[in-house]
Structure formats: C-alpha cells, structure tokens
Amino acid sequence: MKDDSTIRGAAHTAQAHDSAAKHVTGRATYTDDIVEPAGLVHAYLGTSTVAHGEIVGMDLGPVRAAPGVIDVLTADDIPGVNDISPTGDKDEPVFARDMVEFWGQPLFAVLAETRDQARRAAALAQVDYAPLPHALSPTEAQAAGYPHVTPNLTLRRGDAATALARAPHRIQGRMTIGGQDHMYLEGQIAMAEPGEDDEVVVHCSTQHPSEAQHMVAHVLGIPQNAVVVQVRRMGGGFGGKESQMNLFACVAALAAKKLGRAVKLRPDRDQDMMSTGKRHDFVVDYDLGFDDTGRITAVDGSFAARCGFSADLSGPVTDRALFHADNAYFYPDVRLVSHPMKTNTVSNTAFRGFGGPQGVVAAERMIEEIAYALNLDPLEVRKRNFYGEGRDVTPYHQTVEDNILPRITGELEESAEYQDRRRAVLDHNAKGGVIRKGIALTPVKFGISFTATWYNQAGALVHVYRDGSIHLNHGGTEMGQGLFTKVAQVVAEAFQVDLDRIKITRTTTEKVPNTSATAASSGLDLNGMAALDACEQIKARLVAHACETRGVTADQVHFRTNTVQIGDEALPFDLFIAEAYMARVQLSAAGFYKTPKIHWDRVKGQGRPFYYFAYGAACSEVSIDTLTGEYTVDRVDVLHDVGRSLNPAIDLGQVEGAFVQGMGWRHDRGAVVGRQGPAAHARALDLQDSAGQRRAAPFRRAAGRVVGEPGTHDQAFQGGGRAALHAGGLGHRGAVDGGGLGRRLPRLPPVRRARDARARAHGGGPAAPGMTGAADIRALLAGEAPVVEARLERVAGSAPREAGAAIYVTETAQAGTIGGGQLEYMVIGAARALLARGGEAAQMDLPLGPEIGQCCGGRVEVALRRLDRAARAKVVAASAEAQARRPHLLILGAGHVGRALAVQAQHLPLRTVLIDGRAAELALSRAQVATRLTALPEAEIDAAPPGSAFVVLTHDHALDFLLTAAALARGDAAYVGMIGSATKRARFLRWAEDHGGAPETARLTCPMSSARKLVTL
C-alpha cells in the first residue's frame, strides 16, 4: 500500500514562523512580558564617565540615600569571581574596582523598588578619576604600543613577499571599515528568581544559555547545576546577545541571591548601546600583485581591529575575517595577519557574519583596484580570479571542493541582465547631470561551522506522548530567524506527522545541557541534526516493537502520512504510539550531533575549519544624487545556494533581511566613538530573485544550506556608493571605505583617490612623500633628472583643474597635480614615455568621463614639453613669488587630498591647521602641521584670524557648500577655494541662491589649480 498524500508542515515546504501571529498581535512573550513575581526588585547600572583612568574615590552614599533604593552592589559583593570573560582570560570584570578602561564601564548596580528610582539613583554617584591616556581606534592603539587582546593569527601559503616583488603590477593601499550596532527590537534584559539553597533561575534574552549559566555560576561561586537559564524567544540578536548578555544575567542573579527576591535588569537603550559591544571596526593594509589579465599573483594583508578593552570574542572574529579575506578568489601566494588591538572602548563582539563581512570587503576592494588599474569590468576580474581546478586551496589550506560560484554568477548575470543594464548605466552617466547611476554584481563564499571546533556539537530532547503529540526541545535559541519552526519540520518529516502535532518549548539548560551558541549560521545544521538523531532512536524502538508484535521485518515498517504502515496493516500514528506505550516502549530520546570532518590547528594556521561553504551573489543598481548624497536602490537581484531549502518562506526572509542589514552597515557612517551623528537612509528594495535552489539532494543536513549570515556578505559590496563606483558612475578609481563616515545628511559616501602604487600599473612611478606642493616642485626642478612639464592648455566642459594647472614628471617621481584620478595617471605615463624615447614635446587630447574612469565630463588638451634649465628657473621663481604672499591657511577636510595638501603646506612659512570631525582620518596625516578635531568646522571658520585662507575639501558635497558659504560670508578671507570642477561651482552658486545668496561668490576659486592662485593644489 502506498500513501501519496503529504503531511502538513513537511520539510522543504514553505511554513509560517511558529510565532508569526503572536509577533504581529503582541501575544508573543518576551522576557519583559513574563508576569512579575511578588516583591520584584529593579536594578540599574552605574557606569564610568571617562575612557581610561584610575578610580580615586567613589562615594555611593547619595545613591543609597535616594528614594526607593534597597541596596547597591559593587565588586565587593561578588561571592565568586569578578569576571565574565567568555574566553576565560580574566579581563572583563562585572564591576570595575580600581581602574576603568572604557566610557560606560559598569561600576555598580542600584537595586530599587521601581526601575525609575533605580535609574535616577544611579546618576547620583560621585566618582573621582585620575585620567590616563587612551586610544580609541586600532591605529591609535598601534601607535601607542597597546597590546593585542588575544593572540593574533597568521595565514600563509607560498611566499607572498617574493611573488609581490616579481608581480607585473603591484598596488598597495589602506581601507577603513566601520562598525555597526545591533539595534535589536528587544534590548538586553534579564530577570532572576532565587530558589532553594544555591539555586537560581534566570530568564534572559541570550543566544548562549549555557554560557550565561556558566557565567552566573562563576560569579556566584556555585556549581552550574544550581543555575537554570531559560529563553523562549529574543526580539533580535544578530550576535549582540551571544556573550554580552552575561553582564545582565550575572548582575540580576547576584542581586536576587543577595536579597532573596526576584530582580529584573533592563537598561535604557542608550545604556545598552553604551555598555555593550558592536561589529568590529577594521583598518586593512594590503599589498596586491597581479598580472596583465587581472589575475591575482600575490596578496599580503594586515587586518587591525578595534576590539575594545577585553578579548570577548575578538579572537574568533578576527580569525574569521582572515578566513574570508579571500572571499571567492584564489591567492597563489598569500600572507594574512590579524591584529586584534586593545582599545579604550567597549569590548566589541559578535555581529552577523562574525568578521566575515570585513574580510569580504577587503577582498572586493582589491578586485576593484585591479579592475580600475586595467580599465576592466570588475565582474570580469572577479570571474578570472574565482577558485577553480588546480586553484582550489584557501590561505588556511582547506580545499574548496564544491564550488558552484561560476554557475551562480553566470545565472545571475543573465537573469539580472547585467551586461545590458551596465551599458545603459554607462550611457546615462556619460550624459552628465546630477543623478548618476551604478550597477555591481558581487559573489560570496561563506564558511559554515564554528571556528572553535568544540562548539560544533548540539543536543536535543524529543518526547512522544501516549496520545501521539510530540514535545521538542533543543539547545538552539529563537531570535526571529525561524529556527524553532525549521527544527520542528525536521521532526515532522522524520515521523511523517503534521507539524501541529509538535510542541516547541523554550530553550532551557535543565533539559539540554552544554549547548553551543546559536550563531555562526550553524544553529539549524547542529540542532536539526540532533533532533533528527533523537527521532531516529525513537523510531528504531517503534520499528522493533512492530516487528516483534506483527512478525514482520524492519523493511516492512514505514512511517507514512500520520500513519505507520506495518506490512499490510496501516495504523494511525496516535493509536500506534498508545500501543507502544502499553508495551513499555521508551518514547523519549536525547539526540546528539557533532559536525564531521572539521579540524583546525591555529598555531600553524592550517586545517579544515569549515564543513562546507555557502555560495551566493547579488546584483544592485542604484541612483545617487551627487549634490546631496541621497541615493535610491533601484533594483536588487539576489541568487543564493540554499541546497534543498527546508523552508523556502523563512529562507527568503533571511536573505532579504541579511541584505538590508548589510546595506545599512555599508551605507551608515559606522559606529562612532566619542560623538554622535545621524545614520543614512535607504529606500525600498525590489528583490527580483531572492533565493535559488541548488539541487534536489536527499535530506540529510537539516538546512540544505544556510542563508542567515552569507546574505549579509552579499551586501558587503552592494548598494549605493559601491555600485556606482563599480560602474564608473562617480568616476573615482578609489573605493568606498566600510561603514560610511558621513557627518550629516544628506551626504555622499566617502571615496578615496587611487594611491601612488596605481601609477605603476599605468607606466608611472611612485611619488616621493609630499611631492605634490610648491616646495616639492622646486626641489624636483632643482635636481639633475630630466623633467617633463604636463600643462592643461585648454579645458572644455567640466574638469577637476582649470587651464594652466601643471604636473612635473621625472622617470621616478612627480610633483604638482592636474586633478588626480585616471586623467593624471595617463598623463604621467605619457610624460615618462616621452622621456624614454628622448622626445622634446607632445600633445594629448583626452575625453573626460566614464570612458577613462573620471567623474568629470568634457575634454582637455595637455601640452607636454621637456624643460631646459632656463624654463626650470622660471617656474621656480614664479613658485617662490607665490609662496611669499601666502596667508594663514585652514584646510577643512582631512581626507586623502586634504592630507596631501597639508604635507605640501608644511614647507610654507605660515600657520596651517588641518581640520576634520573624524579622528581616524586626522590620525593618518603625516604632515607636520596643527590638527584640530571638531564636529563644528563652521566655528573654526568664524574664529580664524583676519586675512586667512580657506580650502574646503571635505568628504561631503553638502558640507563643502556650507563651509564655503561661511568662509565667503566673512568678507576678509584672503582666499576661498573649494575642491571640485566647474560643474560643482555652478551647483554651489545655485545652492547659494536658493539659500539666500552668499556674499562675494565671484571670489570663490573652484576648481583650484593654477600656480598663479594663492594656494596651489
């Protein structure tokens, strides 16, 4: 007999989230919704107000005397160990005792009758500090000699140094990747109830109940069997509740045991964000070698991360960043090094992707460097560097065995009509205008497994009750991602019963012990397989019972749709279960699963840390207002390998959610330390193709293939500014740094111009440090090497420099500028070619625009001539005369151009100040000039002495306009220059008119170029 019907809720079918209706109606119970026990006490944290300092004195008398206060807890009240380090490094106290190491570090906890009373009382503490020097960024920490918070990792294969030296082309660069706050709907929260003897029950919003259990026991000085941690659901986690919940669970439990009353701790959102970690910021330095076809020959990468004051999970996060620094690409010779830097900031922690997105960003940045250097479509460069036969070993020596990225990329390229749309984008941008468009298609390869091998295990508990209903419990936690629903589908499929027979119960450490965190995209693989193991144990007993009572063989017993087929007899599932119960068949089982094949030797940097890879690709098309920086995501196509999806509806939601969260990271300003600022916004997405199937493989691994974190990586290089840069829509050959650093809205994502190393790819050589200013021009002309002057003779349309701008080129160096970018590199190459063939003069007629990767439109004529001694002397004299007239100079903007200008200005007899609101950018300056960090550069303009010169070149068009207007409004400025082309000048004039006009706009110099001007760029 064959039953062709199917169960409701089978595996591989779209099913609603088990709590979906409760989510939207408000009936879903979160920790803060649990009915409060009688006598509940509320706790609130008192935190530090300095980044680094000794605690000289702490007077908590006013706190204790405040209305409603019952008690105040400090480090002296901890009966166990004052440490909640998840790695056991003893570097993360519950309460600071003698020293604070970040602004917002917990010092004490107030216990009061109401939450409001506790909050108000906490603010009354009087704490005296002896401030100490502090470092807030990875580069500051390295400069100050700060240590690593955990041992670093090196991945090495081949000889990167030798391969780089032999590379036909070589590019060196640095990129800054910003952080991101988790910003879940439900913040951190814990409620603890004391029990008999040493027992305590903790309800909390955590992704890692077993670790919370361990930490509570550790702090209270009791065995783990006395602590029960329970989690029904979280209102979002994204990694922020993997280890950071430990603080809140421990404080609540500590207070509950001391008072003998239930205690709830729910911080305000601002304290939650202040005292808990974020996605790690990175500063990545890379040295890249490649051949004429765009294939990578060697990579040397250094990944410095802002880890915060303690290790937390920074070791595995920075490890995973290195594991994904190759993304989808083969590096023949490679060396990758992590630098998990200690900083005086909150300890950063897990975030969706767990370091992987930062590694992917670096890989994609290098791919784009190659594409711009060789004038190729970045997608073509990506394809040429994919892993493939004979090119299939990662930097950590794992073989890529199941690579389907060429297929995925090809399918998406065709279905998204990438080539046609890219041509349309280039045509649109060639016409000029304020709105520029861009398109990009990028892949992802994401490793699935915990890199801490011992975490790759899970347990589950399945009970089948005598009425045929099923109770399911496992070690995974539900944070909205649909884990409970999917694991229940595994159980339904195993028993061939309808999904509504299965009761999903909260995660609790008293049912399944020693669980791993629900993280690393492994929750379903691990817990689904553990639940399947429990089901198979029960089924084996049931089959044995059927064989014994019916005289059949095991191959004659089958679980059909809500029935059990025994030979020719078909019994309803519930009746068969009742029979088995009467026959004393055990109907309960504890399942277990551990991931096979994986192994990892961290000291050697070799092994197989991942069981498999998940693959995907995304294509984004955007429009950007180049005046305001606002952008619209016009269309997104996403194609993901999900194997045979266990639940297509939930997987689709995971892909979409991951993409949007990744887009938020890439286009936000990043997590900012020390000041506040707005976040960017994006508009609606049109997800044309959100999930793809790989093959109809037999169900073995519970998930088919996971999508929760890989989707974030798809976004790592998608969306607004990045896609536009891919297409040449903005014309910058540099790349968007990770986590935008805009000061205000509207704004344009920050871009950086290509570095000196790119000149080598175009026949140019590296410029000596500082060889861009007037003093450097004089030094170059005073030398013995032959020199070619390249001067803009005529400019038609919009160009970055006006006619008369010049650059001076020798075989090994250059000084001055005609606007940077591809135009300048082409001219440098032509000048060196002229020197090489012994020519005296040449003429170039060049179009500007996307054709050469330049943002401006129009044409320029460039005259090249070899200078004799008399001509050199004339240029030197004109430069010296211009220098003598220079006033005070304020450089507003410490991006790559501002820093270069500061280098040249340090040779001039004036006071130069480099001003920016971004500490990280100021820290990169090598100029011996004054620097000033400020969030209000307008105030610096107002306070400047009479007759000052102002050069405005920030990362934000709108901010450029604001500051230029402020400088012109003074009326006494000796010079006001704004970076940009004639088009930008016209836009500024229109902007000024719309805003009431700016005085003396005719005095504005834009573009800034000529040596005859007051300031030479």
N, C-alpha and C positions, 0 to 999 in steps of 0.2 A: 504494500500500500504506500502510495506517495502523496504527500501533502504539499500542494503548490502554493498554499496561502502563506502569508508572511506575518510576522509579529509586528505590533505597533512599537516603534522605537528601536528598530533593528540597527545594528551597526551599519555605517555607510549611508544612512538616511538623514535628511535634514530634520532636526528636532529643536523645539524651542528650549531655551535655557530653563532649567528646572525652577528657577526663582523669577523668571521674567515678569509674570503677572504681579508677583509681590513687589518687585522693584518699582514698577510703574504705578502701583496703587498705594505704596508706602507701607505695606504689610510685612516687608522683609525685616527681620530682626537683626540689628547690628549691636555691637557691644553697648553702645549708649542707649539702646532701646530695651535692654534687659530690665525687668522690674527691679527697682532698687530695694535692697533689704532694709529692714527697720534699722535705724541708727547709722545709716551710711554717712561716712566722712568724706569730704572732698579735699584733694591735695592739689598743690600748685608749686611749680619750681621757682626758686630764686636763682638768678643767673648772673654771670660776670658782665662787667661793662668795659673791660679792657681786653685787648687781643693777647697780651702776654705780660705777665707781671707776678710779683710775689704778693701774697696776701699778708699785709702788715697787721691788719686788725679787722675783725668782723663783729659788729655789735648787732645782735639779733633781739635785743631787749624790746625795741619798739614793735618788732614783728610779733613777739609772744604776747605783748600787751594789747594788740589790736582786737577789735570786736570779733567774737566768734572763734578765735584761734584756740585750738585744743592742744597742739604741740608743734614743735619744729624739729625736723630731722636733719642731722648733719652726718659727716663721716664717722663721728664718734658713736653713732647709734647703730652702726652696722655690726652684727654679731659674727658674720662670716668674713668674707674677703671683699674689700672695696675695689672691685674690678669687674668689668663686664666685657672685656676684650673677647671677641668671638674666636680669635686665633690663640688665645691663652698667652699673649705677650705681656700681660700685666701693665698695659699702657693706657687704659681707659677707665678711670675711676667713676664710680657712681656720683660721688660728690668730691669736688676738688678740696684738698686740705690746706696745702701751703702755697700752691702755685696754680695760676690759671694759664691756659695755653690757647684759648680762643674766645672771642667775644660771643657770649651766650652760653658758656660752660656752666653746668649746674653746680651750685654751691650748697644749697639746702632745699628742703621741701617744707612747705607750710601745710598743716592739717587743720581744717576748719569745718564748721557746721555747714557752710554753704560754699559753693565754688567762688562766688563773687567776693566773699570775705577772704578766702584764701588768696585770690588774685591781688586784692588791694593790700593785704598784709605783706605779701612778698615784696612789694615795692618800697616798704619802709626800712629795709635793711640798710645799715650803714657800714660799708666795706671800704677799707683803705688799701690802696695798692702801691707798690713800688714798681712802676712800669719798666719793662725790659724791651730791648729791640725786638721787632717782629718782622716776619716775612710772610707775605700773603700769596705770592704766586710761585710757580715752580722755578722760574728764572731767578727771582729774588732769593729763594731758598738756596739755589745752587751758588749764587754769588756770595751769600752769607756763610757758606760752608755747612748748611744744615744736613743732617744725615738722611738716609733712606729710612722709611718707617718699617720696611721689611726687606729682606734680601732681594736684590734685583735679579732679572733673568736675562740670559743671552741666548739667542737662537743663531746658529751658524751652520752654513753648508758651503763648502768650497772656500775660495779665497777672494773675498769681496774687494780688498784693497788692491790686489794685483789686477783683477778684472776691471776695476774702475780706471786704473791708470792706463789700461790698454783700450778702453772704450772709444769708439769713433766719436761719440758725442757724450757730454757729461754735463749734468745740471745739479746744482746744489741749492737748497732752499730751506726755509723755515715756515711753518704754519702754526697758528694758534687755534686750538679747538676749545670752544666754550663748554660750560657745564649746563645743567638743567635740573630744575626742582621737580619732584614727583607730582606734587599738587593733586593728590588723590581727592576724591569727593569726601571720603571719611578720613579724618586726620588720625594721628596716633592717639590711642586710648587704651586704658587697662582698668579693670575692676577686680579687686582681690577680696576673697572671703576667707577668714580664718576658720580652721577646723580643729578637731581634737588633737591633742599633743602637738606634734610639729607640722601637722598637715595644713595645707593652704591650697585653695582653688583660685586660679587666675583666668578670668575671661579677658581676652585681648585680641587686638587686630594685628596678627602676626603671620608672616609667611613661613615661619620656622618654629612651630610649637615646641619641638624637642629642645631647641637651643634656648628658648625662653625658659623652659623647665630647668635646664641645666644652670642657667644664669641665676634664677631665683634661688635654687638650692645652694649655689656657690655663695651668693651674698648673705643668705640666711644661715649658712653653716649647717645645713641639714641634707640628708640623702635625697636623691632625685625621686625616690618612690613616695616621698611625702608631698610632692608637688604635682598638681594636676593643672594642665593648661588646656583650655577649650577655645575653639574658634569655629563658629558656624559659617561666617562669611566676612569678607572685608569689602569696604567700599573703595576698592582700588589698592594696588600695592606697588607694581612696577619696579620692585626691588627695594623700595624705601622701607619696607617692613620685614626685610629678611634678618637684619641684625639690629637695626635702630630701635626696634620695639623693646629691646632688652632693658633699656633705661626705665621705661614707663612701667613695665611689668615688675621690675625689681623694686622700684620705689613704692608702688601700690602694695605689693606683698609685704615689704618691710614695715610699712605703716600699719597694715592690717594685723600683722602678728604682734606688733608692739601695743596697739590699742585694744586688740580683741574685738574689733569692729570692721565691717566691710569698708573698703576705701576705693574711691574712684579717682583716677588721674586723667584729665582730658585737657591738654594745653590749648591755648588760643592758637589760631592759625599762624600768627606771626611768631610766637614762641616755638611752635612746631617747626617752622621753616628755619628759624634761627639756630635751633639746638640740634637739628638732625641733618645728616649729610645729603649730598646731591650727586648727580653724574660727575665724574672726574673731568676736570679741565686738563688739557694736554698741550704741551709745546713740542712739536715734532721737527727735528732737523733731519734732512735726508740728503744723501749723495747718490745720484742716479746715473747709471751708464746705459746707453742704448745704441743700436746700430742705425744705418740709413733707412731701414724699412720700418723702424719704430719698435722693434723688439728689444725688450729689456735684456741687458747683459749682466748687470750687477746692481745691487742695492745695499746701501749702508744707512741704517736708520736709528735714531736716538729718540726715545719716547719718554719725556719728562712729564710726570703727572702731579697735579696738586692733590695730595692725599689727605691733608689735614693733620691734626695733632697726633693721631694714633693710627695704627695699622688698619683696624677694622677689616674690610675685605679688599684692601688696596692691592695686596699681593696677587690674588687670583684675577682681579680686574685688570691690572697692568699686564699680567701674563696673557690674558685673552686678547688684549689689544695687540700684542705681538703675534698671537696665533692668527689674527685676522688682518695683519698688515700686508698680507699678500692678496687678500680678497679672492679673486678668481684667477690670479695671474701667477705664472711660473717665473721665479727668480733664479737664474742659473747659479749665480754666486751671490751670497747674501749674508749679512750680519745685522741682526736687530737686537737692540739693547733697551731695557726698560730702566727708568729712574723714578721709582715711587718716592717722591720728595715729601719730607715732613714740612708742614707749613703751620702758621698760627691761625688756622681756620678750623671750622667744624670738620670732623672726620668724614670725608666723602665715602660713599658706599655703593652698593649695587644699584644699577638702573637698567631697565630693559635693554638688553644687548650686552650688558656687563663688560664694557670696554671694547667689545667687538666693533660697534659703530665708529669709534675713534680710529681703530686700526684701518677699517674700510675707507674712511675719509682720506687717510694718508695715502693709501694705495691709489685711490681715484685721483688724488691731486697729482701724483707722479705720472699717471697715464695722461692727464691733460697737459702736463708740462711737455711731454713728448709730442702730443698732437699739435700744440701751438708752435713748438720749435720746428716741426717738419711740415707745418701747414696741411695737416691731415684731419679728417673727421675723427673725433675722439672715439666713436664707436668702432671704426676700422682699427684703431690702435688697440682697443680692448680685445677685439677678436684675435688679433695677431699674437696677443700675449696670453690667451687662455691656456689653462692646463690641457695637455693632450698626450698622446702616445709618445713615450720617451721623454716627456716633460711633465712628469706627474708626481714629483716628490716635493713636499712642502718644506719650508725652512726648519720645521721641527721634525722632519724625516718621516712623516706619515705619507703613505701613498694615497693619492686621490683615485679611488677605484671606480667610482660610479658617477663620472662627470657628465651631466646632461646639459651643461650651460650652453654649449653651441646650439643645441636644439631649441632650448627655451628662448635664447636671444634671437635666433633666426625666426622662430614662430612669432615672437612679439614684434620684431622689426617689420614683418609682413602684415600682421593683423593691425598694428598701430599705424601702418602706412608711414613709417618713419622717414624714408627717403623722400617721398613726395612732400611731406609736411616740412622737412628740413629745408628743401629748396624753396618752399613758399615762405618760410621764415627768413631766409637769406634775402629773398626778393623784397620782402616787406621792409627789412632793415636797411637795405640799400637805398630806399627812397627817403631815408632820414625821418625826422619827426620826433615828437616827444615820446611816443609809445614805441618801445622796442620789444620784440618777441624773441623767445628762445625755446629750444627743444633739446632734450637729452634722453639717452637710453643707457641705463647702467645695470650691471648684474650684481648678484651677491652669492657668495658661498659661505654658509654659516655652520660651524661645527656643533654637533649635538652631543652633549654629555657634560657633566661637571668635570672641570679640570682637576679638582680634588677628587681623586679616584674613589675614595671611600664613601663619598656622597652618592655614588651611583648604585643605590640599593633602596628598596621600598618594601613596605608590608601592607597587608590588607586583611580585613576580617569580614567574612561573609557568613551570615546565619540564614538558614532556610527554616521558617517556622512551619508547624504542622498544618496550617491552613494554606500553605503554598506561597505565602508572602515572603519577601526576601529583605533582609537588613544588610546594608552595605556600609562599611566604614573603612577608611584607608588613611594613609599619612599625608596625603595632599591637602592643600587648603584652597578654598574657593574665594577668588577675588574679583569675580565678574567674568572670568575667561571661559567659563563653561566646563571646568574640569569635572565637577561632580556629575553633570549630565553625560559627558562622554564616558566616564568610567562606568556609570550605570548602564549605558548602552553596551559596553563590553560584557557586563554580567547578563543583560537581557539576551544578547546574542549567544552567549555560552549556554544558557539554559533554554533558549528559544521560548522565552515568555515575554509578554507585553511589558513595556517599560514601566507602566503604572503599578506593577506588582512590587517594584523595588523601592524601598525607603532609604533615602540618602540621609545619613546622620552627620552631625558636626564632627569635625576633627578634634580628637582628644587624646592626650598622651596616656590615658589609662586604658585605652583599647589597643592602639598600635604603638609600640614603643620605638625609640631610637630612629625617628623618621628624619628624612633629609628635607631641606628647604624646598618649597615649591618655587623653583627658579630654574634658570639655565634652559628653559624650554623643554625640560625633561619631566615635568610633572605627570603628563599623560603617559609617556612611554613607561615610566617606572611604576606608577600606581595602577595603571591599566593592566600591566602585565602581572603585577602582584595580585590584583583582584581576579584575573583570569586563572592564575595558579590555584587560588582558593576554590574557585568554581570547579576546576578540573579535579581537585581532590574529592569534593562532594559528589561530583558526577561519577567518579570511579567507584565510590561506595554504592551509589544508587544502581549502577550497572551490575556490580557484583550481586546486589540483592535481587535484581531482576533475573539474573542468570540462575541464582540459587533457587528461587521460588517458581520459575517457569520452565526450567530445564532447557534454556536456550544458551547460545554462545554470545560473547560480548559483541560480535559484529552484527547481531540481530537486534540490538537495543539502540534506538535512535531517539534523540530529543527533537521533536517536531514542533509545529506551532501550538504552543500551550498544551501539548500532549507529550506522552512518552510512548513510543512505538516499540512493543516487545513482541517480536515475531509477527503474528497476525493480529495481535491484540493492541488496541490503542486506548490508553488510559489518560484522562485529563490530568494535567500536571498536579493540581492540588490533591486529587484523590490518590495519586501515586505517592506523593510526599506523605500524606496521612498514613498510608500503608507502611511506608518505610519507617516512620516514627514508631508505629506499633511493633515493628520488627526490631526496634532498638538500633537503627542505623544512625550513625553520627551525622547530623545535618549542619555542622558548623566546621569551619576551617580557617586557619590563618595562612594566608598566602605570602609568598616572598619572591622577590626578583632582584637579580643583580645584573648589571649591564655586562655582556660578554666582550671579550677581545681587547678591551682597553688596558693600557698600561702607560706609565709616564715616569721618566727619570728627569726631575727638574734640574739636577746638578749638571747633567750632560746636555739638557735641552733637547732630548730626543725621546721618541716614543709614539704611541697612538693614543692621544688624549681623547679622541672623538670616535664614537661608534659609527657615525655616518655624518654626511653633510646634507643640509637642506639648501636647495637652489631656488633662485628667483630672479626676476628682472622687472624693471619699471621704466616707463617712458612718460615724461612730463613735458607739457607745453605750457608756457607762461607768457604773460604780457607785463611789462614793467613801465611805469611812468618814470622816466629818467629825471624828471624835475622834482617830483615829490618822493620818489622811492616806493610808492604803493605798488603792489603787484596783484595780479589775478592769476590763479591757477586755472587755465582754460580747459585742460583735459589731462587726465592721468590714465594710463593703461598699465595694469599690473598683472603679471603672469607668474604664478608660484607653483613649484613642485610640491604637492601635498600627498604624493603617493595615492592611495585609495582613501579619500577623506573619510574619517569616521563620522563626522557631522559637517556636511558642507555649509550649512547655515552659520554655524558658530565659527568655522574656519574663515568664512568670508568676512565676518565681523572682526576677527582677529587681524586679518590682512589689512582691512580698511583702517582699523584703529591704530595699528602699528605705523602705517604710512602717515596718518595725520599727526601722531605724536612725534614721529621723526621729523616731519615738516616743521612742526613747532620748534623743535630743537634747532634745526638748521637755519631758521629764519628769525628766531628770537635773538636777543642780544647776549644770551648766555647768562649763567649765574654770576651776578656781580657782587663782589665783596667790598664793603665799605661805603656804598652809596646806592641809591635807588634809581630806578628808571623804568619806563614803560616797556611792554612787550609788543612785538609786531603782531600783525593780524593777517589772516589769510581768508580767502573766500571759498565758496563751495567747490567740492571736487566732483568730477564726473568720472567715476570709476568704471571704465568701459569693460574691462576684462579682469575681474578681481581674483579669480583663483583658477588654476588649471589642474588637470589630473595627469598623473604621470603614467600609470598603467593599472590595470585591474589585477593587482597582485593578490594572492591569498592573504587573508587577515592573519598577521602574526604580531607585528609590533602594533601596539594599541592605537597609535596615532596615524599610521601610514607615514606621514612626515609632518613635523610640527611647523607652525607658522607664526607663533606668538612673538618671538624676537627677530627672526630673519626679516620680517616685514619692516621692522624699524631700520634695518640696514638697507633695504631697497630705497628708503627715503634718504639715506645718508647723503646721497648726492643728487637729490631731485629737488623740484620746486623752483621758486622764484629766481634768485640771482644765479644759482648754479646752472640751471638750464639755459638761461640767457647767455651766460658765458660760454657754455658749450657751443652754442650756435654762432658765436661771434656777435651776438646782438648788442652787447655793450662794448665789444672790441678790446677789452682788456685781456692781455695774454696771461695775466696772473689769475689767481683763483680765490674764491670766497673762503675766508677762514671759517672754522667751525664755530657755531653759536655766535650769531651776529653781535656786533658791539655798538649798535646804534645808541645815540644819547637821547633821542626823542623821536616821535612820529610826526609827520612822515619822514622816512629816510630810505636811503639806498643801501643794500648790503655792502659791507666794506670789501674793497678789492685791492689787490696789491700788484704793482707792476712787476714784470719778469726781472729776475736778478741778473747780475753780470754774467753768471755762468751761461745763460741762454745765448749770449753773444757768440760763444764758441760754436754753437750749432749753426750759426749764420756767417761763419768766417771771421767773427770778431774775437777779440781777446778780453780778458777781464780788466776792468778799470781798477787802478790802484785806489786804496781807500781815500775818499774825499776828493777824487779827481773830477769834480763837477763844477767848482766855483771859479771866481775870477783869479784868486791866488794860484789855483791849480793850473789854470790856463797859462798864466805867466811862467809857472815852473816848467810846464811841458814845453813851452816855446823857447825857454832858455836852454833846453837840453841840446844834445848833438844829433838825436834821431831825426830822420826826415819826417815832416809833418804835412798832412793834407788838411786844408780847411774845407768843410762842407757847409755851405751857407744857403739858407732858404732865399731864393731870388724872387719868387713870386708865389703867392698863396691865393687860390681860388676856392670859394666856399668856406667851410669851417675847418680850421686846423688848430692843433694844440699850441702852436707858436706862430707869431707874426713874421712877415718878411724881415730879413736881417738877422734872425737868430742863427747861430753857428755852433758847430762842434768841431773840435780839433783832434785829429786821429794820427797816432803813430802805429807801428807794427804791433806794439804790445800794450798800448794804453790809449785813453781818450779823455778829453776834458770838455766841459760845456755840455749843452743839450739842445736838441731841436724838437723836443717833445716826448721822447721816450717811446716805448712800445715798438711794434713791428717796423714802423717807419724808420726809427732811429737805427735799429739793428741792420736793416737793409742798407742804409746809407753808410754805416760803419764798415760793413762788408765790402761795399763798392770802393770806399776810400782805401782800404787795405789792398784790394785788388789793383787799384791804381798805383800804389806804392810798389807792389810786387812786380808789375810789368814795366816800371820806370816811367810811367806817363806823367804829363805835366798838368793836364786838365781833363775834365769830363763833365757831362751834363746829364741829369736824370729828370724825367717827367713821370711822376708817380700819382696814381689814383689813391684816394683815401677812402676807407670804408671796410666793410666786411671782407672784401676780396683779399685784403692783406692783414686782416685781424685788427684793424684800427677803428676806434669808435667814431671818429670824425668823418664827415663827408666832404668831397671836393677833390682838388688836385694841388700838388705842389711841384715847383721846379727847383731843383737843387743844383747849385754850381759847386764843383769840386776843383780845387787847384792846389798844387804843391807850393808851399810858401818858401820864399828865399829869406835871407837874413833881414833885408830891409822891410819886407812885409811883416815878418815876425816882430820886429821892433815897433812898428806902427801899432800893431794890435796890443802889445804890452803897454805902450804909452797911453792908449785910449782906456785901457782897463784900469791903470793906476789913477788916471784923472777921475774916472767914475767913482773909484773907491774913496777918494778924498772927500767926496760930497755926501757920504753915507750918514744918515742919522741913526737914532736908536731903532732897533728892529724887533718887532714882536711876530713870531712865527706861530700862527694859530692852526694847529694840527700836527700831531707827531706821527703821522703815517710814514710810509717809506719815502715820499717826496719831501715832507717836512723835515724828516731826519737827515736826508741828504743835503737839504738847504742849510740846516744847522751846522753840518760839517764844513761847508764852504764858508759860512758866516763866521766860524771861529777864527778864521785868518784875518778878519777885518777889525779895524780899530773902533769898535762900537760895542754897546751892551746889547747882547742878543738873548732873548728869552724864548724858549720852546714851550708851548702851552698846549695841554690836552686834558681831557677828562678821563683818559684811560691809562692807568698806571703801567699796565703791561707794555703799551706802546712807548711810553716815555723811557721805560727801563731798557728798551732796545737801542736807544740813542747812544752813539759813541762820540758825539760832539762834546767839546769842552766849552759848553755854554750853560747858562742857567736854565733850569726847567721848572715848570710850575704845574702842579696837578690841581685842576679845578673843574667843578661841574657848571660854572657860570663864566665862560670866557668873555661874555659881554662886559662883565665887571672889570676884567683886565684891560679891555679897550678903554673904558671910562677912566681908569686910574693911570693910564700911560702918560708919560711926560709930554709937554708940547713938542710938536715937530717930529713925533715918532713916525716910523714907517710900519705898515701893517701888511703882512702877507697871509692871505686866507686860503687854506688848502686842507679842510677837514675831510672826513670820510662821508659827509652828508651834504647833498646839494642844498637842502632847505637851510641847514645850519650855515653853510657858506653864505647864502643870501642874507641871513640875519646879521652875521658878523660884519659882512661888507657894508651893509647899510649903517651899522653902528659906527664903523670907522669913518665913513664918509660924513656922518652926521656931526662929527667933532668939528669939522671945518678947518682944523690946523694940522691935519696929517700931512707929512712930507711926501708920503707915497701910500697908495692903497692898491694892492694887487690881489686879484682873485684868480685862482687856478681855473683853467678851462679854455674853451675855444670861443670864437666869435659868436657861435650859436648860444653858448652859455651866457655870454654878455647880454645878448638880446633878450634871453629869457629873464635875466636879472632885471633889466630895465622894465620889462613888462610887469614883473613881480613888484618892483618898487612903485610903479604907477598904480597898480591895484591896491597897494598898501599905503597910499597917501603920498608916495614920492619920497625919494632920498636926496638930500642936498648934494649938489655938485657931482652928479653921476658922470658927467663928462670927464672928471678927474680920475675915473676908475681905469686901471690898466688891466685888461683882460682880452686876449691872452697876454701872459707875461713872458718876455723873451729877449728883447734886444739888449745888447751890451750898453746901448746909449741910455737905457732906462735906469732909474735909480737903483733898482735891485735886479741883479742878473740871476736868472734861474738856469 
